[in-house]
Amino acid sequence: MSIIQIIKSRRSIRKFKDMPVESEKIDHLIEAAIWAPSAMNSQPWAFVVIQDRSTLKDLSDNSKKFLIKNMEKFKVLEKYKSMLERDDYNIFYNAPALITIYAKNYGLYPKEDCALAAENLMLEAHAIGLGTCWIGFAREYMDLEETKAKFKVPSEYSAVAPIIVGYPEIVPDHGSRNNPIILYRK
Ligand SMILES: Cc1cc2nc3c(=O)[nH]c(=O)nc-3n(C[C@H](O)[C@H](O)[C@H](O)COP(=O)(O)O)c2cc1C
């Protein structure tokens, strides 16, 4: 596939086969991530990889509780409240792996750099037959000091991109995009 075919055929995956992702493939995705460009080549990223099912379940439960409790701070998420309240809604869709990209508070644009790393990771995953989905619902909880301490993340790092990874069981048909808004062209 050409790069544009990979870009256009990547979809967020929310149903996974019940099989683990090999550690070499996780390493390979991290390798793709770190080849992203970064401001001043600061490479401010660091990764937390979780493949333990019960840890993932706890993280999903705790992230949901945290968002519901602090809903007034995340008003935009109010439309998802009833979904987040459901016991059977796992924010990680029972994926076998979660890679969270953290940005070190360093360089000019650490979060933008990490978002580029995230896109590299998701595109390469798709290119090798894996599925991914960026899980924004997990970000606030992954960014708490107590959560960071649990996963040995120093406090100068901020959670940017929690990305689930697994072998896709269901791939959505095709995506759609609005026409680009070109504000100026000369
Ligand atoms: C910053 C960010 C946060 C997201 N958070 C979630 C999320 O919490 N749960 C989810 O199911 N999808 C999440 N997504 C996936 C988007 O819903 C998805 O990318 C979008 O609907 C476009 O679909 P596509 O990725 O298949 O092209 C997130 C995507 C981004 C970029």
PDBQT file of the ligand as one rigid body, heavy atoms in Angstrom, charges set to zero:
ROOT
HETATM    1  C1  LIG A 201      -7.465  12.885  20.669  1.00  0.00    +0.000 C 
HETATM    2  C2  LIG A 201      -8.394  11.732  20.330  1.00  0.00    +0.000 A 
HETATM    3  C3  LIG A 201      -9.176  11.164  21.336  1.00  0.00    +0.000 A 
HETATM    4  C4  LIG A 201     -10.017  10.085  21.058  1.00  0.00    +0.000 A 
HETATM    5  N1  LIG A 201     -10.682   9.488  22.070  1.00  0.00    +0.000 NA
HETATM    6  C5  LIG A 201     -11.465   8.407  21.829  1.00  0.00    +0.000 A 
HETATM    7  C6  LIG A 201     -12.081   7.704  22.899  1.00  0.00    +0.000 A 
HETATM    8  O1  LIG A 201     -11.919   8.024  24.084  1.00  0.00    +0.000 OA
HETATM    9  N2  LIG A 201     -12.844   6.625  22.602  1.00  0.00    +0.000 N 
HETATM   10  C7  LIG A 201     -13.024   6.199  21.308  1.00  0.00    +0.000 A 
HETATM   11  O2  LIG A 201     -13.747   5.215  21.107  1.00  0.00    +0.000 OA
HETATM   12  N3  LIG A 201     -12.446   6.831  20.265  1.00  0.00    +0.000 NA
HETATM   13  C8  LIG A 201     -11.646   7.912  20.491  1.00  0.00    +0.000 A 
HETATM   14  N4  LIG A 201     -10.985   8.537  19.462  1.00  0.00    +0.000 N 
HETATM   15  C9  LIG A 201     -11.144   8.040  18.088  1.00  0.00    +0.000 C 
HETATM   16  C10 LIG A 201     -12.012   8.972  17.246  1.00  0.00    +0.000 C 
HETATM   17  O3  LIG A 201     -13.368   8.819  17.623  1.00  0.00    +0.000 OA
HETATM   18  C11 LIG A 201     -11.805   8.639  15.756  1.00  0.00    +0.000 C 
HETATM   19  O4  LIG A 201     -10.455   8.892  15.406  1.00  0.00    +0.000 OA
HETATM   20  C12 LIG A 201     -12.702   9.456  14.844  1.00  0.00    +0.000 C 
HETATM   21  O5  LIG A 201     -14.077   9.140  15.067  1.00  0.00    +0.000 OA
HETATM   22  C13 LIG A 201     -12.394   9.227  13.364  1.00  0.00    +0.000 C 
HETATM   23  O6  LIG A 201     -12.499   7.846  13.033  1.00  0.00    +0.000 OA
HETATM   24  P1  LIG A 201     -11.262   7.040  12.401  1.00  0.00    +0.000 P 
HETATM   25  O7  LIG A 201     -10.116   7.103  13.405  1.00  0.00    +0.000 OA
HETATM   26  O8  LIG A 201     -11.765   5.650  12.189  1.00  0.00    +0.000 OA
HETATM   27  O9  LIG A 201     -10.884   7.711  11.116  1.00  0.00    +0.000 OA
HETATM   28  C14 LIG A 201     -10.135   9.601  19.716  1.00  0.00    +0.000 A 
HETATM   29  C15 LIG A 201      -9.351  10.170  18.716  1.00  0.00    +0.000 A 
HETATM   30  C16 LIG A 201      -8.473  11.208  19.008  1.00  0.00    +0.000 A 
HETATM   31  C17 LIG A 201      -7.591  11.769  17.910  1.00  0.00    +0.000 C 
ENDROOT
TORSDOF 0
